[in-house]
Amino acid sequence: MSTADQNHIPPELLEEAACGHLAPERHAAVEAHCAVCPQCRAAYDMELRIARGTRSWARAALKARIAARVGSPRSTPIPWTQIVAAAAVVLVIAGTGIVYQWLRVSPEPSATTVISAGSADSLIAPDAAPVARELADARTKETAPPPITLKGAVAEEQSAGQAKRESETFALAPAAAPDARDEAPTPVPETPQAADPLPKNAASEFIVWGNIIGADETKDKAVRTLEIFAGEAAVETRGAQMQGARKTGTQISTRFTVDQEVILGMYRRDADSRPGQIPARVSRAGDTVRIVLLLDSLLPDDVIRAATVLTFPPDSLQIRVPGKVIGIRTPTGFLP
Amino acid sequence: MRPPLLFLNSDARILDGIRRGDESALEALYAAHRRPITALVMRNNGTLDDAADVLQDALVILWERVRSGRYEHTAAIGTFLYATARNIWLRHLARSRREIPADLQQHDVPHGDPSPLEALESDEDLSAVHAALDALGDPCRALLVLFYWEEASMDEAARTLGFANAATAKSKKYQCKEQLKRLLRSSRDGHEHG
């Protein structure tokens, strides 16, 4: 072995350095040696690549498993280099001792572990109190939703169409789906404001009132087009597809059975936004069909377009179109 | 399918699940904390997909911290996730040169320039390692993940992967790393000559 070989850093030490397991002074010594030893520099760089690349691969794999579990369609992740740096900020925040548990101040400061060098410093926030307050604000709003009313062009449009729609009555055709045939219709409240027959879950439900604005009946199915409003924006659309059919164009197949789960499609206002499937439940309240969307957020710009396929037991239910949107309320506080 | 129940898991139970490697704990966290983070992202020029992406990233970070023992449970998990998600999104906005809304500018806004570390961890470089790991396959890949990500000892790795003992696991790790290095070098050579 040559003198030069004997002066090289052992691979195990390079590995420990790449994993961040060395004390600062030893780590600095490794770096200093690599600065003057191209062979060790190359070996160290390879160790760094493997260590960081393997961690990155593992994170991506875990993220993919989470996405699969929750049914998320996203496939173009934010680069992990950004994410790791952002995480460092949170850990630094945790170390300030000002982190709240919701609104409660933690009595003792905690040790800080900065997980990433470099950009982490640029992301350090002075304290975490604003974060906790911001989050607490969001939670508070969830429990005390502001009332939402429709305004402007939407309301005017509704008023214009009201006279025609108010008198319409749809007699629904026999059901097509065997499971729907077996379902008894759900007891209907006297008015839309009556007690909610659906389970309340303030964390995940938005209660939306909508109108049936069209009908298309065939021998074995009854199709209703529904318009639903979110905030001040509203778009009316219609579609008529058999239950279980796929979305085509701007139409989304949905499946309605009273008090059964329903899938609606939601579009955001921007044209290139992809629709997501929203679990929902529907019930009849007086002469209005009530849709309960199980959403995680609903913003003023959201537009929900739904084409509905209604299947009810034969001769058991009629729906009269009320011709106006009664209102929309949300427990989230996201709406103005 | 009904969404998972949201409020039945205390932080302690969640953390315990993560420590045991139970990934279903993340699913419950996702459901429980999706709304505020979705609102945060969507209020700030993001989409529903962005929000889901950010929350998933935050969950991965939480998982990593808890599993490595570096998570300080001084705040509610929700606070940690929210703060992490916000920083991820801020950095993403800065990187993509998108407008950072005024209500987020009260916080320190990360600049979008890559640090030396990030320059080293370029997407291209990471992609090369990812591809090599995919080519490597298991059990080598699993062993390296245990060692580098889970920071498992060779004893733990041997037990997890069914090797005879720590020495066997260590020897296998050496072989796997050498194989990975060959894959990376051949990939680099292929790019240079291609």
Boltz contact constraints between the chains, C-beta under 6 A:
constraints:
  - contact:
      token1: [A, 49]
      token2: [B, 129]
      max_distance: 6.0
  - contact:
      token1: [A, 51]
      token2: [B, 148]
      max_distance: 6.0
  - contact:
      token1: [A, 52]
      token2: [B, 121]
      max_distance: 6.0
  - contact:
      token1: [A, 53]
      token2: [B, 126]
      max_distance: 6.0
  - contact:
      token1: [A, 53]
      token2: [B, 129]
      max_distance: 6.0
  - contact:
      token1: [A, 54]
      token2: [B, 144]
      max_distance: 6.0
  - contact:
      token1: [A, 54]
      token2: [B, 148]
      max_distance: 6.0
  - contact:
      token1: [A, 55]
      token2: [B, 148]
      max_distance: 6.0
  - contact:
      token1: [A, 55]
      token2: [B, 149]
      max_distance: 6.0
  - contact:
      token1: [A, 56]
      token2: [B, 126]
      max_distance: 6.0
  - contact:
      token1: [A, 57]
      token2: [B, 130]
      max_distance: 6.0
  - contact:
      token1: [A, 57]
      token2: [B, 133]
      max_distance: 6.0
  - contact:
      token1: [A, 58]
      token2: [B, 145]
      max_distance: 6.0
  - contact:
      token1: [A, 58]
      token2: [B, 149]
      max_distance: 6.0
  - contact:
      token1: [A, 59]
      token2: [B, 60]
      max_distance: 6.0
  - contact:
      token1: [A, 62]
      token2: [B, 60]
      max_distance: 6.0
  - contact:
      token1: [A, 63]
      token2: [B, 56]
      max_distance: 6.0
  - contact:
      token1: [A, 63]
      token2: [B, 60]
      max_distance: 6.0
  - contact:
      token1: [A, 66]
      token2: [B, 26]
      max_distance: 6.0
  - contact:
      token1: [A, 66]
      token2: [B, 56]
      max_distance: 6.0
  - contact:
      token1: [A, 66]
      token2: [B, 59]
      max_distance: 6.0
  - contact:
      token1: [A, 67]
      token2: [B, 56]
      max_distance: 6.0
  - contact:
      token1: [A, 69]
      token2: [B, 27]
      max_distance: 6.0
  - contact:
      token1: [A, 70]
      token2: [B, 30]
      max_distance: 6.0
  - contact:
      token1: [A, 72]
      token2: [B, 52]
      max_distance: 6.0
  - contact:
      token1: [A, 74]
      token2: [B, 49]
      max_distance: 6.0
  - contact:
      token1: [A, 74]
      token2: [B, 52]
      max_distance: 6.0
  - contact:
      token1: [A, 74]
      token2: [B, 53]
      max_distance: 6.0
  - contact:
      token1: [A, 77]
      token2: [B, 53]
      max_distance: 6.0
  - contact:
      token1: [A, 78]
      token2: [B, 92]
      max_distance: 6.0
  - contact:
      token1: [A, 79]
      token2: [B, 123]
      max_distance: 6.0
  - contact:
      token1: [A, 81]
      token2: [B, 118]
      max_distance: 6.0
  - contact:
      token1: [A, 81]
      token2: [B, 121]
      max_distance: 6.0
  - contact:
      token1: [A, 82]
      token2: [B, 91]
      max_distance: 6.0
  - contact:
      token1: [A, 83]
      token2: [B, 57]
      max_distance: 6.0
  - contact:
      token1: [A, 83]
      token2: [B, 88]
      max_distance: 6.0
  - contact:
      token1: [A, 86]
      token2: [B, 87]
      max_distance: 6.0
  - contact:
      token1: [A, 86]
      token2: [B, 88]
      max_distance: 6.0
  - contact:
      token1: [A, 86]
      token2: [B, 91]
      max_distance: 6.0
  - contact:
      token1: [A, 87]
      token2: [B, 61]
      max_distance: 6.0
  - contact:
      token1: [A, 87]
      token2: [B, 84]
      max_distance: 6.0
  - contact:
      token1: [A, 89]
      token2: [B, 87]
      max_distance: 6.0
  - contact:
      token1: [A, 90]
      token2: [B, 83]
      max_distance: 6.0
  - contact:
      token1: [A, 90]
      token2: [B, 84]
      max_distance: 6.0
  - contact:
      token1: [A, 93]
      token2: [B, 83]
      max_distance: 6.0
  - contact:
      token1: [A, 94]
      token2: [B, 72]
      max_distance: 6.0
  - contact:
      token1: [A, 94]
      token2: [B, 74]
      max_distance: 6.0
  - contact:
      token1: [A, 99]
      token2: [B, 74]
      max_distance: 6.0
  - contact:
      token1: [A, 99]
      token2: [B, 75]
      max_distance: 6.0
  - contact:
      token1: [A, 101]
      token2: [B, 75]
      max_distance: 6.0
  - contact:
      token1: [A, 101]
      token2: [B, 76]
      max_distance: 6.0
  - contact:
      token1: [A, 102]
      token2: [B, 76]
      max_distance: 6.0
  - contact:
      token1: [A, 106]
      token2: [B, 74]
      max_distance: 6.0
  - contact:
      token1: [A, 110]
      token2: [B, 72]
      max_distance: 6.0
  - contact:
      token1: [A, 110]
      token2: [B, 74]
      max_distance: 6.0
  - contact:
      token1: [A, 113]
      token2: [B, 70]
      max_distance: 6.0
  - contact:
      token1: [A, 117]
      token2: [B, 117]
      max_distance: 6.0
  - contact:
      token1: [A, 118]
      token2: [B, 115]
      max_distance: 6.0
  - contact:
      token1: [A, 118]
      token2: [B, 116]
      max_distance: 6.0
  - contact:
      token1: [A, 118]
      token2: [B, 117]
      max_distance: 6.0
  - contact:
      token1: [A, 119]
      token2: [B, 115]
      max_distance: 6.0
  - contact:
      token1: [A, 119]
      token2: [B, 118]
      max_distance: 6.0
  - contact:
      token1: [A, 122]
      token2: [B, 110]
      max_distance: 6.0
  - contact:
      token1: [A, 122]
      token2: [B, 111]
      max_distance: 6.0
  - contact:
      token1: [A, 123]
      token2: [B, 110]
      max_distance: 6.0
  - contact:
      token1: [A, 125]
      token2: [B, 107]
      max_distance: 6.0
  - contact:
      token1: [A, 125]
      token2: [B, 108]
      max_distance: 6.0
  - contact:
      token1: [A, 131]
      token2: [B, 83]
      max_distance: 6.0
  - contact:
      token1: [A, 132]
      token2: [B, 79]
      max_distance: 6.0
  - contact:
      token1: [A, 135]
      token2: [B, 36]
      max_distance: 6.0
  - contact:
      token1: [A, 135]
      token2: [B, 79]
      max_distance: 6.0
  - contact:
      token1: [A, 135]
      token2: [B, 82]
      max_distance: 6.0
  - contact:
      token1: [A, 138]
      token2: [B, 36]
      max_distance: 6.0
  - contact:
      token1: [A, 203]
      token2: [B, 6]
      max_distance: 6.0
  - contact:
      token1: [A, 204]
      token2: [B, 3]
      max_distance: 6.0
  - contact:
      token1: [A, 273]
      token2: [B, 47]
      max_distance: 6.0
  - contact:
      token1: [A, 276]
      token2: [B, 48]
      max_distance: 6.0
  - contact:
      token1: [A, 294]
      token2: [B, 3]
      max_distance: 6.0
  - contact:
      token1: [A, 296]
      token2: [B, 34]
      max_distance: 6.0
  - contact:
      token1: [A, 296]
      token2: [B, 35]
      max_distance: 6.0
  - contact:
      token1: [A, 296]
      token2: [B, 38]
      max_distance: 6.0
  - contact:
      token1: [A, 297]
      token2: [B, 35]
      max_distance: 6.0
  - contact:
      token1: [A, 297]
      token2: [B, 38]
      max_distance: 6.0
  - contact:
      token1: [A, 297]
      token2: [B, 39]
      max_distance: 6.0
  - contact:
      token1: [A, 297]
      token2: [B, 42]
      max_distance: 6.0
  - contact:
      token1: [A, 299]
      token2: [B, 42]
      max_distance: 6.0
  - contact:
      token1: [A, 334]
      token2: [B, 39]
      max_distance: 6.0
